[in-house]
Amino acid sequence: MDSFSFTPVAFVRTPYAATAEVPKGCGAAHVAEGVIEVLSELEPGLADIEGFSHLFVIWVFDRSPGVELYGTAPTDDRPHGVFATRSPKRPNPIGLTVVELLRREGTTLHVRGVDMLDGTPVLDIKPYLTSVDPQKLRRGWLAEAEARRQA
Ligand SMILES: C[S@@+](CC[C@H](N)C(=O)[O-])C[C@H]1O[C@@H](n2cnc3c(N)ncnc32)[C@H](O)[C@@H]1O
């Protein structure tokens, strides 16, 4: 089997020291501000990033509690497959968060919408772009769980 090795391009400073502090569950709002500190030698790679309002941040669950292929998320009382959830207990512990870019100061990106623990390593940053028609989006078991809660 192939394996891959990556090193961080950045580290995130967030208000969250422990997983219990990160908002969870249906309707949890991710409005916390944080700072992405990009490695200084990578600064040329940040050219023109200011023009984008939102970014994809791809990061590592470096304090992952292990793997669970089928489990219960905080948003539902019914279990689901890991690839149908955003659980940290993944075979490859990779996280993906969309953040709002507030401003850039050199290699420092000030962002809103972090849900990572303080000090989390970042593997990549990309501009947030989507061409998916919102009318075509389906939210699977999440929509069903929300409907059950409201009933
Ligand atoms: C449900 S996951 C979603 C993360 C990301 N938005 C995603 O979809 O991949 C968010 C949870 O991961 C956990 N978490 C955040 N940073 C972590 C880290 N560095 N290591 C392990 N767990 C982390 C916290 O408990 C947080 O509530």
The ligand as an SDF file (V2000), in Angstrom:
LIG
                    3D

 27 29  0  0  0  0  0  0  0  0999 V2000
  -16.3410   17.3700   14.2010 C   0  0  0  0  0  0  0  0  0  0  0  0
  -14.6470   17.7810   13.8770 S   0  0  0  0  0  0  0  0  0  0  0  0
  -14.8120   18.7230   12.3980 C   0  0  0  0  0  0  0  0  0  0  0  0
  -13.5290   19.3120   11.9740 C   0  0  0  0  0  0  0  0  0  0  0  0
  -13.5160   19.8550   10.5530 C   0  0  0  0  0  0  0  0  0  0  0  0
  -14.4200   20.9850   10.3920 N   0  0  0  0  0  0  0  0  0  0  0  0
  -13.8380   18.7730    9.5740 C   0  0  0  0  0  0  0  0  0  0  0  0
  -14.9760   18.7200    9.0980 O   0  0  0  0  0  0  0  0  0  0  0  0
  -12.9700   17.9700    9.2560 O   0  0  0  0  0  0  0  0  0  0  0  0
  -14.3260   19.0520   15.0340 C   0  0  0  0  0  0  0  0  0  0  0  0
  -13.8840   18.4660   16.3370 C   0  0  0  0  0  0  0  0  0  0  0  0
  -12.5690   17.9530   16.2030 O   0  0  0  0  0  0  0  0  0  0  0  0
  -11.8980   18.0270   17.4240 C   0  0  0  0  0  0  0  0  0  0  0  0
  -10.5720   18.5830   17.1680 N   0  0  0  0  0  0  0  0  0  0  0  0
  -10.2520   19.8450   16.7960 C   0  0  0  0  0  0  0  0  0  0  0  0
   -8.9340   19.9740   16.6300 N   0  0  0  0  0  0  0  0  0  0  0  0
   -8.3930   18.7650   16.8920 C   0  0  0  0  0  0  0  0  0  0  0  0
   -7.0570   18.2630   16.8830 C   0  0  0  0  0  0  0  0  0  0  0  0
   -6.0420   19.0280   16.5500 N   0  0  0  0  0  0  0  0  0  0  0  0
   -6.8760   16.9670   17.2180 N   0  0  0  0  0  0  0  0  0  0  0  0
   -7.9150   16.1660   17.5620 C   0  0  0  0  0  0  0  0  0  0  0  0
   -9.2070   16.5850   17.5960 N   0  0  0  0  0  0  0  0  0  0  0  0
   -9.4390   17.8790   17.2550 C   0  0  0  0  0  0  0  0  0  0  0  0
  -12.7240   18.8900   18.3510 C   0  0  0  0  0  0  0  0  0  0  0  0
  -13.3380   18.0340   19.2840 O   0  0  0  0  0  0  0  0  0  0  0  0
  -13.7840   19.4790   17.4490 C   0  0  0  0  0  0  0  0  0  0  0  0
  -15.0160   19.5900   18.0970 O   0  0  0  0  0  0  0  0  0  0  0  0
  1  2  1  0
  2  3  1  0
  2 10  1  0
  3  4  1  0
  4  5  1  0
  5  6  1  0
  5  7  1  0
  7  8  2  0
  7  9  1  0
 10 11  1  0
 11 12  1  0
 11 26  1  0
 12 13  1  0
 13 14  1  0
 13 24  1  0
 14 15  1  0
 14 23  1  0
 15 16  2  0
 16 17  1  0
 17 18  1  0
 17 23  2  0
 18 19  1  0
 18 20  2  0
 20 21  1  0
 21 22  2  0
 22 23  1  0
 24 25  1  0
 24 26  1  0
 26 27  1  0
M  CHG  2   2   1   9  -1
M  END
$$$$
